[in-house]
């Protein structure tokens, strides 16, 4: 019997709109991924599963800037 591979969650990408500039990363993600809890999103950020314009932020309170691209793995 062979084990089934675990499903890989899809990568999601978002662009920061002008009215979202300055918003906290965790709040931004909660708005765009309403099926996930804020604590779960914070864990993704802390575990390096979220990138902002190619960089891995270290805090959920990271302030977003104009033209940032947010990628969630």
C-alpha positions in Angstrom: 0.0 0.0 0.0 1.5 3.4 -1.0 0.8 6.5 0.9 -1.1 9.3 -0.8 0.8 12.5 -1.1 -0.5 15.3 1.1 -2.3 18.0 -0.8 -0.3 21.2 -1.3 -2.3 24.3 -0.6 -2.4 26.7 -3.5 -0.1 29.8 -3.5 -2.2 33.0 -3.3 -0.9 36.4 -4.5 -2.4 39.8 -3.8 -1.5 43.4 -4.7 -1.8 46.2 -2.2 -4.4 48.7 -3.4 -3.9 52.5 -2.7 -6.5 52.4 0.1 -4.6 49.5 1.8 -1.3 51.3 2.1 -0.2 51.4 5.8 -2.4 48.5 6.7 -1.0 45.7 9.0 -0.1 42.6 7.1 -2.3 40.3 9.4 -5.3 42.5 8.9 -4.7 42.7 5.1 -4.5 38.9 5.0 -7.6 38.4 7.2 -9.6 40.6 4.8 -8.4 38.7 1.7 -8.5 35.2 3.2 -11.6 35.3 5.4 -11.7 31.5 5.8 -8.5 31.6 7.9 -8.2 32.8 11.5 -6.0 35.8 12.4 -3.9 33.5 14.7 -3.4 31.0 11.8 -2.4 33.8 9.5 0.1 35.1 12.2 1.6 31.6 12.4 2.0 31.6 8.6 3.8 35.0 8.8 6.0 33.8 11.7 6.9 30.6 9.9 8.1 32.4 6.8 5.2 31.3 4.6 4.2 34.9 3.6 6.4 37.2 1.4 5.9 40.9 0.8 7.5 42.0 -2.4 10.0 39.1 -2.3 11.0 39.6 1.4 9.9 37.5 4.4 8.4 39.9 7.1 9.1 38.9 10.7 6.0 40.5 12.3 2.3 40.3 11.7 2.1 44.1 12.2 4.3 44.8 9.1 2.9 47.9 7.5 2.2 47.5 3.8 3.4 50.0 1.2 2.2 51.0 -2.3 2.7 48.4 -5.0 3.6 45.6 -2.5 2.8 42.1 -3.7 1.8 39.7 -0.9 2.3 36.0 -1.5 1.0 33.3 0.8 2.3 29.8 0.4 
